[in-house]
Amino acid sequence: MVGAYAEASDVRLVPSLRTMRMTSKGQVTIPLELRERYGLGAGAEVDVVATEDGALVRPAARGSRGVEAVARLRDRADGGLDADAVLHLTRGDDQA
């Protein structure tokens, strides 16, 4: 197991196998029953893992891209502004 997810070799097929058609852009619609079961709403991120039997799609095992982007940018500001200067700029204060 890796985190809360099984390795591809640990995957067990469930009897609800369905055949879906892929679009020219490589998109596949995941059936509503499975989206609800695994909490996959609009904008949800998934991992696609190559297995010996094909591709495995599962909920993303890491944080969202937005959360990761914020983490990478944290503490990287180098504009030389202190908190008071930032508040002055964001509030539109005319006083210096």
C-alpha positions in Angstrom: 0.0 0.0 0.0 1.1 3.6 -0.7 -0.7 6.0 1.6 -4.4 5.2 1.5 -4.1 3.6 -1.9 -3.2 0.2 -3.0 -0.4 -0.5 -5.5 -1.6 -1.4 -9.0 -0.8 -5.0 -8.3 -3.1 -5.0 -5.3 -6.1 -3.9 -7.4 -9.1 -6.2 -7.4 -11.6 -5.9 -10.2 -15.2 -5.4 -9.1 -18.2 -6.9 -11.0 -19.3 -3.4 -12.2 -17.0 -3.4 -15.2 -18.3 -0.9 -17.8 -17.1 -0.1 -21.3 -16.9 3.6 -22.1 -16.0 5.4 -25.3 -13.0 7.7 -25.4 -13.3 11.1 -27.2 -10.8 12.4 -29.7 -9.3 14.5 -26.8 -8.7 11.3 -24.7 -11.6 12.1 -22.4 -13.7 9.3 -20.8 -16.8 9.8 -18.7 -16.7 8.1 -15.4 -20.1 6.7 -14.6 -22.1 8.6 -11.9 -22.2 5.6 -9.6 -18.4 5.5 -9.5 -18.0 9.3 -9.2 -20.3 9.3 -6.2 -18.7 6.2 -4.6 -15.2 7.8 -4.8 -16.1 11.4 -4.3 -15.1 12.6 -7.7 -16.9 15.9 -8.4 -16.3 18.5 -11.1 -12.7 19.5 -11.1 -11.5 16.5 -9.0 -8.0 15.4 -9.7 -7.2 11.7 -10.4 -4.1 9.7 -10.8 -3.7 7.6 -13.9 -1.4 4.6 -13.2 0.0 2.3 -15.8 -0.6 -1.4 -14.9 0.1 -4.7 -16.7 -3.6 -4.8 -17.5 -4.0 -1.2 -18.7 -4.6 2.1 -17.1 -5.9 2.5 -13.5 -7.8 5.7 -12.6 -8.1 6.6 -8.9 -8.6 9.7 -6.7 -5.4 11.7 -6.5 -3.1 10.6 -3.7 -1.6 14.1 -3.2 -2.9 17.6 -2.6 -4.5 19.6 -5.3 -2.4 21.6 -7.8 -3.6 24.8 -6.2 -2.5 23.7 -2.7 0.8 22.5 -4.1 1.4 25.8 -6.0 0.7 27.9 -2.8 3.1 25.7 -0.8 5.9 26.2 -3.5 5.4 30.0 -3.4 5.2 30.3 0.4 7.9 32.5 1.8 9.3 33.4 -1.6 8.2 37.1 -1.7 11.2 39.3 -2.1 9.6 42.6 -2.9 11.0 44.2 0.2 7.5 45.0 1.6 6.6 44.6 5.2 3.0 43.7 6.3 2.1 47.4 6.8 3.2 48.2 3.2 1.1 45.3 1.8 -1.9 46.4 3.8 -1.4 49.9 2.5 -1.4 48.6 -1.1 -4.3 46.3 -0.7 -6.6 48.8 1.1 -5.8 51.6 -1.4 -4.8 54.0 1.4 -3.7 57.3 0.1 -1.6 58.0 3.1 2.0 56.9 3.3 
